Amino acid sequence: MKFADVLRRLDAYPRTLDDFSVRTVGGAAVTIMSTSIISLLIFLEFLNYMQPALNEELFVDTTRGHKLRINLDVTLHNLACNYISLDAMDSSGDTHLRVDHDIFKHRLDLKGEPLKETPIKEIVAVSPPNKNVTCGSCYGAEHNATHCCNTCEEVLDAYRLRKWNVQVDKIEQCKGKYKRTDEDAFKEGCRIQGHLEVNRMAGSFHFAPGKSFSIRQFHIHDFQFSNVKLSHTINHLSFGEKIEFAKTHPLDGLRVDVAETKSEMFNYYLKIVPTLYMRQRDGQPIYTNQFSVTRYRKDLTDRERGMPGIFFSYELSPLMVKYAQKHSSFGHFATNCCSIIGGVFTVAGILAVLLNNSWEAIQRKLDVGKLS
């Protein structure tokens, strides 16, 4: 027996002679349909192969060394920038009053359009002594002999730190300059942008009218307004870098309107989940945070206890979510393509046989009916 004859016996795909094959219209329709399906599925598989897969993993968070970055962009539509204080505190008792570092305030009109002046960064600091500049009196509230109060705000800040009452009409720096009325407060809006660096633990921050200070562990704002309308828009709020596919910024674009006669307290309770994102292109880890939010608003017009303001309270989850990008191998892609081709052709073959047998059965019944 020749070696070629041995190989022919191993042929799992014997060829049928053309004389014994029958081509039908139904078979041609099934072939066209199956080829189209195979082409579509292989194209979709190729698109999936070109895009990296995203693997998700959950584990205990042990990264407690770095700070928590709070990115914020909030617009208050009916309160001027000079009347807004941003304060932050955490569960350890660390408190930051009238935060202004890396925080920028933009003055707006009541329609939300920027006023014609460049955005400025508020800086609250004492004036150093200078031979060419007169050192203004702090009226007994100075910290030391070199402490100067050259503006009305510096005198008021010195008095607040001393926790003393101040009579503005007797302060030379405030005469003709210090005007604080309801009309001034509600003639403008304010957009506050920037970021905070806080300890990585539970805490809170808030926007509230009036200058803030602490007296005997009590947090106080020196405002005398009967009704404070705090319509606001959260343009952006996140705790780290923004990732499109994750819930790192669920409050973006939220607008809250308040009735003219209402004074309300807004509370946002945030549950923060630390997140690690590993990009495949450079392998650099990105530490960020996702969060969910529960909102609550309290009407203060009926002498309810509380302070008008926008309050954000947050706590961190002990678990971390890790997202890692990973490309599928070419072998996986080739295996899927073979599975698509084999599966579709097998099903198409079964369908073609069923159609052909059904058509032949119908033809036989018709023939029998004609003969009878």
ABEGO torsion letter per residue (X at the ends): XBAAAAAAAABABBBBBAAABBBBAAAAAAAAAAAAAAAAAAAAAAAAAABBBBBBBBBBBABAABBBBBBBBBBBAABBAAABBBBBBBAAGBBBBGBABGBBBBBBBAAGBBBBBBBBBBBBBBBBBBAABBBBBAGGABABAABBBABAAAAAAAAAAAGBBBBAAABAAABGABBBBAAAAAABBBBBBEBBBBBBBBBBBBBBBEBBBBBGGBBBBBBABABBBBBBBBABBBBEBBBAABBABAABGBBBBBBAABBBBBBBBBBBBBBBBBBAAAGBBBBBBBBBBBBBBBBAAAGBBEBBEBBBBBBBBABBBBBBBBBBBAAAAAAAAAAAAAAAAAAAAAAAAAAAAAAAAAAAAAAAAAAX
